[in-house]
Amino acid sequence: MAIPDPLRPLPTPSTQAGRDGVAALLARPARAVVALDFDGTLADIVADPEQSRAHPATVPALSALAPWVASVAVITGRPAEVAVRFGGFSGAPGLDHLVVLGHYGAERWEAATNTVHAPDPSPGVEGVRAELPAVLEQTGAEGARIEDKGHAVAVHTRRATDPRGAFESLRGPLAELAERHGLIVEPGRLVLELRPPGMDKGVALAEYVRETGAEAVLYAGDDLGDLAAYAAVDALRAQGVPGLLVCSGTEVPELAQQADLLVSGPAEVAGLLEALAHHIDAHHTEARPRGPAREDRPDLA
Ligand SMILES: [Mg+2]
């Protein structure tokens, strides 16, 4: 029989609401939803978004926690299939009930079936896609890079000669382009994304929590696009559903200021998830881990 690891310390949130969120999660993990952004939260930010991969500690941490909680969901602006691939989520042990809400909830991948449900492409995105190269050329934002997400188009300036200058000079022209095609612009960390309105992580998270009937929620993100999910958790708290807001990194002060718990990045997000799993495992003899863990424990079969 394996000797259990010593209990990992659980960081204390800086707010009472956050401490209530952790307490609720630990008290009744089987009624809790854990929702996480992908880039910057489960995967380190890299210059080329196509090279993004989950941090090596991410899948093991998710696998440790998932069997104890009602559900783990990844909520991302990326296409669901891309996040699944870059995350290495498909077929991962313990993640057989993972849900990935892609395109801010417009798409949904379920590990149980390994299929993606996706909406039809928006005509506005087609129009933006056609005009975008000319707009970038006119703006002279040297080194800006287009990422075609299918249901959205993003312009990255991280590799531009002057990343911040290119970002600022593109804001106006891209807002105008988006408006002409009925899209909105979502700014992020040196990225401007043009997409159909009505898709945001707050709507996705609120619907998911409603669907699962969760009684506690943890949300972790790193960027401006996560503010909507933070607002959704605030609204849930007002309705009596405790929640914990985790901010990964401090590059986006608007988000960090609203967080209950600040961690340095994806490695520490994984550490937090693993610590939660350890604490639940140590204190909840009544909790019933599902999936492969059950086979190792005849007392729970
Ligand atoms: Mg992110």
Boltz pocket constraint, residues with backbone or C-beta under 6 A from the ligand:
constraints:
  - pocket:
      binder: B
      contacts: [[A, 37], [A, 38], [A, 39], [A, 40], [A, 41], [A, 221], [A, 222], [A, 223]]
      max_distance: 6.0
